[in-house]
């Protein structure tokens, strides 16, 4: 249940009674990896797929990067988005955002939700930051709302500067035509520039 990560046994309060041998743990690790590999092949749900990839990484499955690149070639657009995100998040693959963005443009109905769910992991990607700025400055309300949600997630997952000076509030859709919104866009650009230089 914990994917072989023993820290969860301890945080759940069972560390004092856990008594598996190294041999048992090695056997369980093989089972976890086998299940994760099967899921990478068959699962389409973004969250389940991400967990499967995380298990492979945790257990140091060899050539995970090549496995993900290979699976992209034969996957559905939505699944390609998740695989490309894993390649970015783990290996800083420079083609990942381009593939994610391409699927948003070409398969919007199928991919929009998964794209923005995955963009949470792209907070340090300059192209993703520029894309969200474009969404905020464009006329597509759906993209605008998705972008503000993503920026809100970034604010709490590694970019605390986004929570300063009421920035998130100033970026709300009802403020779009106000002078404070333009100030918020400039503040957002500054936060991204500072983040990219650090």
MOHU-V359512 format. One record per run of one state. SS is the DSSP state (h for helix, s for strand, l for the rest). FROM is the first residue (numbers start at 1). TO is the last residue. If there is no record, write none. Layout:
# MOHU-V359512
[[SS | FROM | TO] [SS | FROM | TO]]
This chain:
# MOHU-V359512
[[l | 1 | 6] [h | 7 | 11] [l | 12 | 21] [h | 22 | 42] [l | 43 | 45] [h | 46 | 58] [l | 59 | 63] [h | 64 | 73] [l | 74 | 76] [h | 77 | 91] [l | 92 | 95] [h | 96 | 106] [l | 107 | 107] [h | 108 | 122] [l | 123 | 125] [h | 126 | 137] [l | 138 | 140] [h | 141 | 156] [l | 157 | 159] [h | 160 | 170] [l | 171 | 172] [h | 173 | 175] [l | 176 | 178] [h | 179 | 197] [l | 198 | 198]]
